[in-house]
Amino acid sequence: MTLMFQNRILNIFIVTLGLTFSSCEDPELDALMSDYCDCISASRYDDSKQMECIEKMDSIKAKYEGQPRKIKVVLEKTNECY
């Protein structure tokens, strides 16, 4: 193979790898979990917020039902809230 062809294959591989790793981010899930963590923090001092936090988590779990990787992220981020 020529050097030019090898470089082209390497560039395609690097771009594909970069896109694969960047596509794992989910800004919507991050925002939902940030909102949930804020709710948990507020509920430590206000018992009336506990039900609101439970409802937020229920809606997050329902939204990502059947998506095990997303649910794993939810569990990991939930642990970070506490």
C-alpha positions in Angstrom: 0.0 0.0 0.0 1.1 3.5 -0.6 1.9 5.9 2.2 -0.9 8.2 1.0 -3.4 5.4 1.2 -2.3 4.3 4.7 -2.6 7.9 5.9 -6.1 8.2 4.5 -7.1 4.9 6.3 -5.6 6.2 9.5 -7.4 9.5 9.2 -10.7 7.8 8.6 -10.1 5.5 11.6 -9.3 8.5 13.9 -12.4 10.4 12.8 -14.6 7.4 13.3 -13.2 6.8 16.7 -13.6 10.4 17.7 -17.2 10.4 16.6 -17.9 7.2 18.4 -16.7 8.6 21.7 -18.3 11.9 21.4 -21.7 10.4 20.5 -21.9 8.7 23.9 -22.6 12.1 25.5 -26.3 12.9 26.1 -26.8 16.5 27.1 -30.5 16.0 27.7 -29.8 13.2 30.2 -27.1 15.3 31.8 -29.6 18.2 32.2 -32.3 15.9 33.7 -29.9 14.4 36.1 -28.6 17.8 37.1 -32.1 18.9 37.8 -32.7 15.7 39.8 -29.5 16.3 41.9 -30.6 19.8 42.6 -34.0 18.5 43.7 -32.3 16.0 46.1 -30.1 18.8 47.6 -33.2 20.9 48.2 -35.2 18.1 49.7 -32.6 17.7 52.4 -34.0 20.8 54.0 -37.6 20.7 52.7 -39.5 17.5 53.1 -42.2 18.6 50.8 -39.8 18.3 47.8 -39.2 14.6 48.3 -42.3 13.6 46.3 -41.2 16.0 43.5 -37.8 14.3 43.4 -39.4 10.8 43.2 -41.6 12.0 40.3 -38.5 13.4 38.5 -36.6 10.1 38.8 -39.7 8.1 37.7 -40.0 10.2 34.6 -36.3 9.8 33.9 -36.5 6.1 34.2 -39.6 5.9 32.1 -37.9 8.0 29.4 -34.9 5.7 29.2 -36.7 2.4 29.7 -35.3 -0.3 27.5 -32.0 1.6 27.1 -29.6 -0.2 29.5 -26.6 2.0 28.9 -28.6 5.2 29.6 -30.1 3.5 32.8 -26.5 2.7 33.9 -25.6 6.4 33.5 -28.7 7.4 35.5 -27.6 5.0 38.3 -24.0 6.4 38.2 -25.2 10.0 38.3 -27.7 9.2 41.0 -24.8 8.0 43.2 -23.0 11.2 42.6 -26.0 13.2 43.9 -25.6 11.7 47.4 
